[in-house]
């Protein structure tokens, strides 16, 4: 081959290789919600429980989003068993999934799971329940439990102030091994601080997210303090127990009628929506399950692209009450379950 022709051929070859490398790099690092056309992603989704409507709604929202993107979802539910969840995630790792979305039992027991994903260089994002501080690397998409509870209870206190009298209150506390429950408890306390002339907390009921403990706790509280007129639950999931206890005590009345107990909650489930519609529930703090699902999946894309993300991505949520029910119900995930 003549020298000039050889050089020309070499230049064309190098140019083509450069273009191929550039295109390959662009495809590997895209973060616009699409996957490479030749390789739909496989995402392992491991939930600790599907016990409540919120977890079911979150699971379904993630599944729907992944399906819309044309990706594959591997599913696992550990039913509260942290060892089982670790094995489930190790199975995802063995199958070389492209990312993992995890709902752990609590903030501590998930650390070995996160470290296993880190060791395999697989991005892991926690849905609605963050991990403790450690050297393990993860991103969590979570509601601002403190701020949303504070906003919700502040609204309830304003309703109590309209009555012109002091209210005795009961607080149903979640499992304090769950950082979300701690944030909700602290948000409640922040909202009533300085409002002692309006709210006197006479019962703090530990529920550990159990209907049985919630019901026995609120029944006992109503027996000890029949004049309780303000109840806040750290999860709408517990409303059936509260309603049952109130009915048993003859204290379940609609807003604006004599004897109404001011009621508030957190989550935004279908029971809360029905109680709002029927006029029994004053307000609840709504977690935006669709926002959180999308943010989890987008975070996996961003991590695969090498982007640096904050440890926490906050879902601000919103308070829904009688005054904005019509305007906000379309955004409430529980309203879509009816």
N, C-alpha and C positions, 0 to 999 in steps of 0.2 A: 504494500500500500504506500502511495506517495505521502511524504511528510505533511503536506498541506491538507490532503484529504483525511489523514489520520487525526490531525488536530481538530478538524471540523467535526468529525464523528465523535471524538472524545468530548468536545464542548457540548454537543447536543445531548450526549448521554448523561453528562453531569447535570445539565439543566433539567432534564426529565426527572432524574433521581431527586434533585432538590425540590421540584414541584410535588413529587409523590410524598416526600418526607413532610413538606409543609402541610399538605392536605391531611395526611395521617395525624399530624400533631393537632390540627384544628379540630378534627373529629374527636380525638381522644379527650380534648379539654372543653368540649361544648358544655354549657350550663344553662340552656334555654328551655329545659323541660323535655327535650327529645333525646333519644338514645341513638347511637350509630345504627344506620339502616341495616348493616350486616350483623349486628350483635345487640338485640334487645337485652336489657339488663335483667338479672335475677336477684331479687331482694328477699332476704330472710326476715320474717316478721314474727317475733317471739313475745307473746303477752303472758304476764304472770297470771291473769285471771280474765274471765269474761262474766264476772259475777254481776256487774251493774250495767244499766243501760248505757252509761257513758263509755265504758270499755267496749261494749258491743258496737256502739256508734263509731268509735274511733277505729276499730278493726275494719268495719265495713267501709269507712271513708278512705282508709289506706288502700284497701283492696280495689275500690272503685277507681281511685286515682291511678294506681299502677296499671289496671286494665286499660284505662283510657290511653295511657302512654304506650301500650303494647308490650309491657314488661311482664315477667313471671313472678308470682308471689309464692314463696314457700312458707307454710303456716305452722306455728307451734304454740300451744297453750300449756303452761306447766301446772295450773291449778294450785298455785301457792307454794310449790316445791322448788326451792332454789337450786338444789342439786340437779333436779330434772331439767330445769331451765338451762343450767350450764351445759349439760349433755346435749340438749337441743341445739344450742348455739354452736357447740363444737361440731355437731353434724352439719350445720350450715357451712362452717369453715371448711370441713372436709369436702363439701360439694362445691367449694370455691364460689360462693355467692359474691355478687358485686357490691353488696352493702347489707347492713343489718339494722332493723328498727326494733327497739327493745322497750318493753314495759317491765321493769324489774319489780320485785316484791318490796324492796326498800332501797335506800341510798347506799347502804354498806355492802349487802350481799351481792350486788351487781358488779363490784370491782373486779373479781376474778374473770367474769364474763367479758368485761371491757378489755382487760389485759390480754385475754386470749385473742380477741379481735385485733387488737393493736399488733400482737406478735405476728399475726397472719397478714398484716397490712390491709385489712378490710375496714372501711369506714363504718362507724357505729353511731347511731343517733337514738337518744332516749325520748320516748313519747310520754309527755306529761308527768314524768317522775325523774328528777335529776339525780345524779350520783354525788356522793360526798367528794370533797376536795381530795385529790390524790395525784400521783404521777400518771395514772391511767388517763388516756385521751379520749374524750367523747364530747358530743354536743347534745344538749337537751332542749327540746321545744316544750315549754311549760307555761301554764296560765300564771299570771301574777297573782298568786293566791292571797297574799297580804293585801295588796292594793284593791283588788276586786271585792274581797270580803269587807274591807273597811268602807268602800263606797256603798256596798249593799246595806250594811248595818247602819251607816250614817243616814241613808234614806229611811230605814225603819225607825230610827230614833226620831227623825223629823216627823214621822207619822204619829209616834207616841206623844210628842210634844203638843200636837194639835188637840189631844184629849184634855190637856190642862191638869193632868194628875200624874202621880208616880206609878211606874209599872214594875212589878216583880218579874224577873226574867230567868229563863232556863237556856243554857247553851249545851248543845250536843256536840261533843268533841270526837274527832276521828281517831284513828290509830296513830299515836304519837311516834311510832316507828316510821311513819310516812311523813316526809318533810312537807308535803302538801297540807296535811292536817295541822302541822305546827303553824304554817303560814296563815291558815284560816283562823285558828284560835287567836293568834297574835293580832290579826286584822280586826277581829271582833273586839278585843280588848282596847285597841287603839281608837276604835270608833266610839266606844262608850266612855272613854277617859274624859273627865270633866263634865260628864252628863249624869253625875250621881243624883241630882235632884229629879231626874226623869227615869233613870234605869237603876234598879238594884238587882244584881245577879244573886239569886238565892239557890241556884242549882247548876253545877257543872257536871255533866253526865258523860263519863267515858263510855264509848261505844265499841271501839276497836273495829269499826265498820261492820258491826253485827246487828241485824234486825232484832234479835232476841234481847241483846243487852240494851239496845236503844229503847225498846218497848218497856222492859221492866224498869229501866232508869227513869223514863218520863212518867210512867204510872206512879212510881214511888215519889217522884218530885211533886206531882199533882196532889197526892195524898198528904204530903208534908206541907205543901203550900197551895191550897186550893185557889188562892187568888193570883196565881201566875197568869199573866196576861201578855207575855212577850216571849216568843220562842225562836231561836235561831239554830238551824242544823248545818253542820259542816258538809253535808251532802244531801241533795234531794232524794237520793236513794233511800234515805231513812224516813221519808214522809209517810209511807203507809203505817209505820209503827206509831208515829206522832198522831196521825189522824185517828187511829184506832183508840189510842189512849185518851185523846180529847173527846171523842164520841162517848167513851165509857164514863167520862167525868161530866158529860152534859155541857161541854165547853166548845163544841165545834160549830161556830156561827159565821155567817158571811160578813164581809167588810161592811161597816156602816150599820150593822144591827147590834142591839145590846148584847154584851157578853163576848164580843169578838176578841179572840186572842191574836195579836199581831204575829204574823208568821213570816219567816224569811229563810232562804236556803242558798245553796251553791251547787251549780252544775248546769241546770237548764234542761232537765230530762222531761219525758212525756208526762209523768205524773205532775210535775210542777206546772207544766203548761196547762194541763186540764184544770188544776186548782186555780190558776190565774183566770182562766176563762169562766169558771164557775163562781169566782168572786170570793174565794176563801184565802188565797195566798196573796200577801202584800207585795213581795218582791223576791227575786232570786238573782244571783250573779251567774251569768251564762258564760261558760267556756266555749270558745269557737272551735269546735272539733274539726271543721273543714279546713280552717286556717292552719291548725296544728298538723293535720295530716299532710297537707301540701308542703308546709315548711320542713317537715321531716324528710320528705322525698327530695325536695330541692337541696337540702343540706347534704344529702348523700352525693348528689351530682357535684356540688361545689367542692366537697372534700376530695372526690375523685379527681377533680380538676386542679387540686393542689391549693385551693383557696384557704386562707386563714379565717376561721369563723369564731365568734364568741362562744364561750362555754354554754351560755343560756340564750335562747331566742324566746322572747316573751310574747305570750298571747294576752293582750290587754283585756279581752272579753268586754262585757257590758252588763249593766243592771237592767232588768226588765221588770216592769211593775204595771199597775192598773193604768197609769197615765200615759205609758208609751207602748202598751201591749199591741195595739193594731199596727203601729209603725215598725216595731222590732220583731214581731213574731216570725217573719220570713227569715230572719237571721238566727233564730233559735233552733238548735238541732232537734230538741225534743218536740217542737211543733211539727217537724217533718215526719215524726213517727206516728202521727195520728191520722 
